[in-house]
Amino acid sequence: MNDEAKSRNPLRKVTASLRALRERHEERHRPTGLGFAFADRVDYLDRETWDSVTSEGNLFLRRDVLRVLEQHGPENITPRYAMVFRGDKPAAILAAQIVSVTGEQLRREENVASGKDSSSLLRRALSPVAKVAGAKLRERILVAGNLLSWGFHGIAFARGEDPAEVWPGIAEALYRIRRAERLTGQTNFVLVKDLTEQQSGLETLRRFSYRPLETEPNMVLPIDPAWRNYDDYLTALDAKYRRNVKDQVKKLLNAGCTIEPLVDLAPHARRLHELYRAVQGNASVRLVTLGESSLPALARALGDDFRCTVVRRGDDILGFVTSLRDGSTAIAYYIGFDRAAAAEGLPIYLRLLHSTIGDAIAWRCERLSLGRTALEPKAALGAKPEPMTVWLRHRVPALNWMLRGILGAVPHEEAPQRNPFKSISAAAGN
């Protein structure tokens, strides 16, 4: 290549980049040709159509669960819903949330190392903006997904649809929701949360200026089909880990504690909420907080797909954990425990985690989803990391361009590698 060609090469790159930028801008502002139905409550939409798209799973898109979030969810969350149609046939459904946050919330979380959940990842993504705006920042974020859970819980595609062809419709639905919300306040950020490697067509989102941010992984324990009960899981552990579990049980028994199911949560709602807030408040100031009535209402809605286990000492509940059944996946959901009792050396948290393994096995689930906090103890259970990303964009093109660099520098915690199970040769010798 001669000197003149070399000098023109950077110019061609800039020209191509500007052309691609213009094409993406035009695509974002061009209707997809798909049809839409929008609603502020899930019951405003056609029930049969909604259920036909969600029939193959995703507990958090069930109408009874969404109804609980509408009636008992955090005060700073406003739900929004959309159906995407190809002609007369549904192509996808969307459950979104608008969350209101402040600069003070974001700044107060900056130095917290624990509790890396959805609220934490939002804080880390938006903290550079908060530093500039300070405590006066009042931000509204449109989230395609559920801030009270982890996982791909905001979008479902109809059977037979190619997600790559429908993602532009999802992007248009989010754009329309954001524009409509100008009546109640500006919404700058749009977030599509908790996408995994199983989702296809994600590169389509880049054309709409969404950029990925890798978060802490979801820790997932595969459930061996040979485990018929919790004792089978214990038998599969090597001697050191099994001894640790027995020591946990012994400590609790010696302290006069029992571990038992809690069927009716309503009479204990206040105590459960105290324990939940004790864990939540210690980790950081959360962007979203469950109300006292949330878990009892969720238990009523889910019936046999909901379990609660408590650690008692006398009449006092020292800790609780909830498990949810989402098809072949069990979810170790919200947990709470008395920190003063834990400071006595009582292994309440670990014992409660183990109880969710028993729930998953009893439900004959294939996997237990443990979330993305406390990675070390969950790895010690045998859980493996499942990578997750969120995709984020800002309504202002200049800030959206700056966000690309910010997101690339946001760190996340890596899961440790642990194998608590017997080796194949050792297991064969038993």
C-alpha positions as CSV (number, residue, x, y, z in Angstrom):
1,M,0.0,0.0,0.0
2,N,1.5,3.4,-1.0
3,D,1.6,6.4,1.3
4,E,-1.5,8.0,-0.4
5,A,-3.6,4.8,0.1
6,K,-2.5,4.6,3.8
7,S,-3.5,8.2,4.4
8,R,-7.0,7.5,2.9
9,N,-7.5,4.3,4.9
10,P,-8.4,6.1,8.3
11,L,-10.7,8.4,6.4
12,R,-12.5,5.4,4.9
13,K,-12.9,3.9,8.4
14,V,-14.4,7.1,9.7
15,T,-16.7,7.4,6.7
16,A,-17.9,3.8,7.2
17,S,-18.4,4.4,10.9
18,L,-20.5,7.5,10.3
19,R,-22.5,5.6,7.7
20,A,-23.2,2.7,10.1
21,L,-24.1,5.3,12.8
22,R,-26.6,7.0,10.4
23,E,-28.1,3.6,9.4
24,R,-28.6,2.5,13.0
25,H,-30.2,5.9,13.8
26,E,-32.6,5.5,10.9
27,E,-33.4,1.9,11.9
28,R,-34.2,3.0,15.5
29,H,-36.6,5.6,14.2
30,R,-38.3,3.4,11.6
31,P,-41.3,1.3,12.6
32,T,-40.7,-2.4,12.5
33,G,-44.1,-3.2,10.9
34,L,-45.0,-5.3,13.9
35,G,-48.2,-4.7,15.9
36,F,-48.4,-3.8,19.6
37,A,-50.7,-3.7,22.5
38,F,-49.7,-1.8,25.7
39,A,-51.1,-1.8,29.2
40,D,-50.4,-0.5,32.7
41,R,-51.7,-3.7,34.3
42,V,-51.4,-7.3,33.0
43,D,-55.1,-7.9,33.4
44,Y,-55.8,-5.2,30.8
45,L,-54.4,-7.4,28.1
46,D,-56.0,-10.5,26.6
47,R,-55.4,-13.3,29.0
48,E,-55.5,-16.2,26.5
49,T,-53.0,-14.5,24.3
50,W,-50.6,-13.7,27.2
51,D,-50.9,-17.3,28.5
52,S,-50.3,-18.8,25.0
53,V,-46.9,-17.2,24.9
54,T,-45.9,-18.0,28.5
55,S,-47.2,-21.5,28.5
56,E,-43.8,-23.1,28.3
57,G,-42.4,-21.7,31.5
58,N,-41.1,-18.6,33.2
59,L,-42.8,-18.3,36.5
60,F,-42.2,-14.6,36.8
61,L,-44.3,-13.9,33.7
62,R,-47.3,-15.7,35.1
63,R,-50.2,-13.3,35.5
64,D,-50.8,-14.3,39.1
65,V,-47.2,-13.5,40.0
66,L,-47.3,-10.2,38.1
67,R,-50.5,-9.3,39.9
68,V,-48.7,-9.8,43.2
69,L,-45.9,-7.4,42.1
70,E,-48.5,-4.8,41.1
71,Q,-50.3,-5.0,44.4
72,H,-47.5,-5.7,46.8
73,G,-44.3,-4.7,45.0
74,P,-41.9,-1.9,45.9
75,E,-43.3,1.7,46.0
76,N,-40.7,3.0,43.5
77,I,-41.6,0.5,40.8
78,T,-44.2,1.0,38.1
79,P,-45.1,-2.0,35.9
80,R,-45.6,-1.7,32.2
81,Y,-46.6,-4.4,29.7
82,A,-46.6,-5.0,25.9
83,M,-47.6,-7.6,23.4
84,V,-45.8,-7.8,20.1
85,F,-47.8,-9.1,17.1
86,R,-47.0,-10.3,13.7
87,G,-50.3,-9.8,11.9
88,D,-52.9,-11.3,14.1
89,K,-50.5,-13.7,15.9
90,P,-48.6,-12.9,19.0
91,A,-44.8,-12.9,18.5
92,A,-43.6,-11.9,22.0
93,I,-44.7,-10.5,25.3
94,L,-42.8,-8.0,27.5
95,A,-43.1,-7.3,31.2
96,A,-41.2,-4.1,32.1
97,Q,-40.7,-2.0,35.2
98,I,-39.9,1.7,35.6
99,V,-37.8,2.2,38.7
100,S,-37.2,5.6,40.3
101,V,-33.7,6.1,41.8
102,T,-31.8,9.0,43.3
103,G,-28.1,10.1,43.2
104,E,-27.9,9.6,46.9
105,Q,-29.0,5.9,46.5
106,L,-26.3,5.4,43.9
107,R,-23.5,7.1,45.8
108,R,-24.3,5.3,49.1
109,E,-23.8,2.0,47.4
110,E,-20.4,2.8,45.9
111,N,-18.1,1.3,48.5
112,V,-20.2,-1.8,49.3
113,A,-18.5,-5.0,48.2
114,S,-21.3,-7.5,49.0
115,G,-24.8,-8.0,47.7
116,K,-24.2,-7.8,44.0
117,D,-27.8,-8.1,42.7
118,S,-29.8,-6.2,40.1
119,S,-29.8,-3.0,42.2
120,S,-26.0,-3.2,42.6
121,L,-25.3,-3.6,38.9
122,L,-27.5,-0.6,38.1
123,R,-25.6,1.4,40.7
124,R,-22.3,0.4,39.1
125,A,-23.5,1.2,35.6
126,L,-24.9,4.6,36.6
127,S,-22.5,5.7,39.3
128,P,-20.4,7.7,36.8
129,V,-23.5,9.7,36.0
130,A,-24.3,10.1,39.7
131,K,-20.8,11.5,40.4
132,V,-21.5,14.3,37.9
133,A,-25.1,15.0,38.9
134,G,-24.6,14.3,42.6
135,A,-27.4,13.7,45.1
136,K,-29.7,15.9,43.0
137,L,-29.9,13.2,40.4
138,R,-33.5,11.9,40.0
139,E,-33.3,9.1,37.5
140,R,-36.1,6.9,36.1
141,I,-34.9,3.6,34.4
142,L,-37.0,1.5,32.2
143,V,-36.2,-2.2,32.8
144,A,-37.2,-5.0,30.5
145,G,-37.2,-7.6,33.3
146,N,-37.8,-8.0,37.0
147,L,-35.7,-6.2,39.5
148,L,-37.0,-8.5,42.3
149,S,-35.4,-11.6,40.6
150,W,-32.4,-12.6,38.6
151,G,-32.7,-14.2,35.2
152,F,-34.4,-13.6,31.8
153,H,-37.8,-12.9,33.3
154,G,-39.1,-10.0,31.3
155,I,-39.5,-11.3,27.8
156,A,-41.0,-14.4,26.2
157,F,-41.1,-15.3,22.5
158,A,-44.0,-17.2,20.9
159,R,-43.3,-20.7,19.8
160,G,-41.8,-20.8,16.3
161,E,-40.6,-17.2,16.3
162,D,-37.0,-16.4,15.6
163,P,-35.8,-14.1,18.4
164,A,-33.5,-12.3,16.1
165,E,-36.5,-11.2,14.0
166,V,-38.5,-10.1,17.1
167,W,-35.9,-8.2,19.0
168,P,-36.4,-5.1,16.9
169,G,-40.1,-5.3,18.0
170,I,-39.0,-5.5,21.6
171,A,-36.8,-2.5,21.1
172,E,-39.6,-0.6,19.5
173,A,-42.0,-1.5,22.3
174,L,-39.5,-0.2,24.9
175,Y,-39.0,3.0,22.8
176,R,-42.8,3.5,22.8
177,I,-43.1,2.9,26.5
178,R,-40.3,5.4,27.2
179,R,-41.8,8.0,25.0
180,A,-45.2,7.6,26.6
181,E,-43.7,8.1,30.1
182,R,-42.8,11.6,29.3
183,L,-46.2,12.6,30.6
184,T,-45.0,11.5,34.1
185,G,-41.3,12.2,33.9
186,Q,-38.3,11.8,31.7
187,T,-36.9,8.2,31.4
188,N,-33.3,8.2,30.2
189,F,-32.0,4.7,30.6
190,V,-33.4,1.5,29.2
191,L,-32.1,-1.8,30.5
192,V,-32.7,-5.3,29.2
193,K,-31.6,-7.5,32.1
194,D,-30.1,-10.9,32.8
195,L,-29.5,-12.3,29.4
196,T,-27.5,-15.6,29.2
197,E,-25.8,-17.5,26.4
198,Q,-29.0,-19.4,25.8
199,Q,-30.7,-16.3,24.3
200,S,-30.2,-15.9,20.6
201,G,-30.3,-12.8,18.4
202,L,-28.8,-10.5,21.0
203,E,-26.5,-8.8,18.4
204,T,-29.7,-7.3,17.0
205,L,-29.7,-5.0,20.1
206,R,-26.4,-3.4,19.1
207,R,-28.2,-1.9,16.1
208,F,-30.4,-0.1,18.5
209,S,-27.4,1.2,20.5
210,Y,-27.7,-1.2,23.4
211,R,-24.4,-2.2,24.9
212,P,-23.7,-5.3,27.1
213,L,-22.5,-5.2,30.7
214,E,-21.4,-8.5,32.2
215,T,-22.5,-8.9,35.8
216,E,-21.7,-11.4,38.5
217,P,-22.8,-14.9,37.4
218,N,-25.9,-16.7,38.5
219,M,-24.7,-19.7,40.6
220,V,-26.5,-22.9,39.5
221,L,-26.4,-26.3,41.1
222,P,-27.2,-29.2,38.7
223,I,-29.4,-31.7,40.4
224,D,-28.3,-35.3,39.8
225,P,-31.3,-37.4,38.8
226,A,-29.9,-40.1,41.1
227,W,-30.6,-37.9,44.1
228,R,-34.0,-39.0,45.4
229,N,-33.7,-37.0,48.6
230,Y,-31.3,-34.6,50.4
231,D,-29.4,-37.5,52.1
232,D,-28.4,-38.6,48.6
233,Y,-26.8,-35.2,48.0
234,L,-24.9,-35.5,51.3
235,T,-23.7,-38.9,50.3
236,A,-22.3,-37.5,47.0
237,L,-20.2,-34.9,48.9
238,D,-16.6,-35.8,49.8
239,A,-15.8,-36.4,53.5
240,K,-14.6,-32.8,54.3
241,Y,-17.7,-31.1,52.9
242,R,-20.1,-33.7,54.4
243,R,-18.4,-33.2,57.8
244,N,-18.9,-29.5,57.5
245,V,-22.6,-29.9,56.9
246,K,-23.0,-32.2,59.9
247,D,-21.1,-29.7,62.1
248,Q,-23.6,-27.0,61.0
249,V,-26.6,-29.1,62.0
250,K,-24.9,-30.0,65.3
251,K,-24.3,-26.4,66.2
252,L,-27.9,-25.4,65.6
253,L,-29.2,-28.4,67.5
254,N,-26.9,-27.7,70.5
255,A,-28.2,-24.1,70.5
256,G,-31.8,-25.4,70.8
257,C,-32.7,-24.6,67.1
258,T,-35.0,-26.5,64.8
259,I,-35.3,-26.4,61.0
260,E,-38.8,-26.7,59.8
261,P,-41.2,-25.7,57.0
262,L,-43.4,-22.6,57.4
263,V,-46.7,-23.1,55.7
264,D,-48.7,-20.0,56.5
265,L,-46.5,-16.9,56.2
266,A,-49.2,-14.3,57.0
267,P,-49.1,-14.6,60.9
268,H,-45.3,-14.2,60.7
269,A,-45.1,-11.5,58.0
270,R,-43.6,-8.8,60.3
271,R,-40.9,-11.0,61.6
272,L,-40.0,-12.4,58.2
273,H,-39.8,-8.8,56.9
274,E,-37.5,-7.8,59.8
275,L,-35.1,-10.6,58.9
276,Y,-35.2,-9.8,55.2
277,R,-34.4,-6.1,56.0
278,A,-31.6,-7.2,58.3
279,V,-29.9,-8.9,55.4
280,Q,-30.8,-6.3,52.8
281,G,-29.9,-3.3,55.0
282,N,-26.5,-4.7,56.0
283,A,-25.5,-5.4,52.4
284,S,-26.3,-1.9,51.0
285,V,-29.1,0.6,50.4
286,R,-31.2,-1.2,47.8
287,L,-32.9,0.5,44.9
288,V,-36.0,-1.8,45.5
289,T,-37.4,-3.2,48.7
290,L,-40.1,-5.8,49.2
291,G,-43.1,-4.8,51.3
292,E,-44.2,-6.7,54.4
293,S,-47.1,-8.3,52.5
294,S,-45.1,-9.4,49.4
295,L,-43.9,-12.9,50.4
296,P,-47.2,-14.0,52.0
297,A,-49.0,-12.8,48.8
298,L,-46.5,-14.6,46.6
299,A,-46.9,-17.8,48.6
300,R,-50.7,-17.7,48.2
301,A,-50.4,-17.1,44.4
302,L,-47.9,-19.9,43.8
303,G,-49.3,-22.6,46.1
304,D,-47.3,-25.8,45.7
305,D,-44.6,-23.9,43.7
306,F,-43.6,-22.0,46.8
307,R,-41.8,-23.2,50.0
308,C,-40.5,-21.5,53.1
309,T,-38.1,-23.0,55.6
310,V,-37.3,-21.4,58.9
311,V,-34.8,-21.8,61.7
312,R,-36.5,-21.5,65.1
313,R,-35.2,-21.2,68.6
314,G,-38.2,-21.6,70.8
315,D,-40.9,-19.4,69.5
316,D,-38.5,-17.0,67.8
317,I,-37.7,-17.3,64.1
318,L,-34.0,-16.7,63.6
319,G,-34.0,-17.1,59.8
320,F,-36.0,-18.0,56.7
321,V,-35.5,-18.9,53.1
322,T,-38.0,-19.2,50.3
323,S,-37.8,-21.6,47.3
324,L,-39.8,-21.3,44.1
325,R,-40.4,-23.9,41.4
326,D,-40.1,-22.6,37.9
327,G,-40.6,-25.7,35.7
328,S,-37.5,-27.8,35.9
329,T,-35.6,-25.0,37.8
330,A,-35.8,-24.4,41.5
331,I,-35.0,-20.9,42.7
332,A,-33.5,-20.1,46.1
333,Y,-35.3,-16.8,46.4
334,Y,-35.4,-14.4,49.3
335,I,-33.5,-15.1,52.5
336,G,-33.3,-13.4,55.9
337,F,-31.7,-14.1,59.2
338,D,-31.0,-12.6,62.6
339,R,-27.5,-11.1,62.5
340,A,-27.1,-11.2,66.3
341,A,-27.8,-14.9,66.3
342,A,-25.4,-15.4,63.4
343,A,-22.7,-13.5,65.4
344,E,-23.0,-16.2,68.1
345,G,-21.6,-18.6,65.6
346,L,-24.9,-20.1,64.5
347,P,-24.6,-21.2,60.8
348,I,-28.1,-20.0,59.9
349,Y,-27.4,-18.8,56.4
350,L,-25.6,-21.9,55.3
351,R,-28.2,-24.2,56.8
352,L,-30.9,-22.3,55.0
353,L,-29.1,-22.6,51.7
354,H,-28.9,-26.3,52.1
355,S,-32.6,-26.5,52.7
356,T,-33.2,-25.2,49.2
357,I,-31.3,-28.1,47.8
358,G,-33.7,-30.4,49.6
359,D,-36.6,-28.5,48.0
360,A,-35.1,-28.8,44.5
361,I,-34.7,-32.5,44.9
362,A,-38.1,-33.0,46.3
363,W,-39.6,-31.1,43.3
364,R,-37.5,-33.3,41.0
365,C,-36.0,-30.2,39.4
366,E,-33.0,-30.4,37.1
367,R,-31.2,-27.4,38.5
368,L,-31.2,-25.0,41.5
369,S,-30.7,-21.3,40.7
370,L,-29.0,-19.7,43.7
371,G,-28.4,-16.1,42.4
372,R,-25.3,-14.0,42.1
373,T,-24.6,-13.0,45.7
374,A,-22.3,-14.8,48.1
375,L,-20.5,-16.7,45.4
376,E,-18.0,-18.5,47.7
377,P,-20.5,-20.4,49.9
378,K,-22.6,-21.3,46.9
379,A,-19.6,-22.6,45.0
380,A,-19.0,-24.8,48.1
381,L,-22.4,-26.3,47.6
382,G,-21.3,-27.5,44.1
383,A,-22.9,-24.6,42.2
384,K,-21.3,-23.5,38.9
385,P,-21.3,-19.9,37.4
386,E,-23.8,-19.1,34.6
387,P,-22.6,-15.9,32.9
388,M,-25.2,-13.1,32.7
389,T,-25.2,-9.7,31.0
390,V,-27.5,-6.7,30.9
391,W,-27.9,-4.5,27.8
392,L,-28.1,-0.8,28.5
393,R,-28.7,2.3,26.4
394,H,-29.3,6.0,27.1
395,R,-31.8,8.1,25.1
396,V,-29.1,10.8,24.4
397,P,-26.8,9.6,21.6
398,A,-23.8,11.5,23.0
399,L,-24.2,9.9,26.4
400,N,-24.9,6.6,24.8
401,W,-21.6,6.8,23.0
402,M,-19.8,7.6,26.3
403,L,-21.6,4.7,28.0
404,R,-19.8,2.3,25.7
405,G,-16.5,3.1,27.3
406,I,-17.9,3.2,30.8
407,L,-19.4,-0.2,30.6
408,G,-16.2,-1.8,29.3
409,A,-14.4,-0.7,32.5
410,V,-17.0,-1.8,35.0
411,P,-15.6,-4.8,37.0
412,H,-17.5,-7.8,38.3
413,E,-16.7,-10.5,40.8
414,E,-15.6,-13.8,39.5
415,A,-17.0,-17.1,41.0
416,P,-14.4,-19.3,42.7
417,Q,-13.9,-22.8,41.4
418,R,-15.0,-25.5,44.0
419,N,-15.8,-29.2,43.7
420,P,-17.3,-30.5,46.9
421,F,-18.2,-33.9,45.4
422,K,-16.4,-37.2,45.6
423,S,-14.2,-38.1,42.6
424,I,-15.6,-40.7,40.2
425,S,-13.0,-43.3,41.3
426,A,-13.7,-42.7,45.0
427,A,-17.4,-42.9,44.5
428,A,-17.0,-46.2,42.6
429,G,-15.1,-47.6,45.5
430,N,-17.9,-46.9,48.0
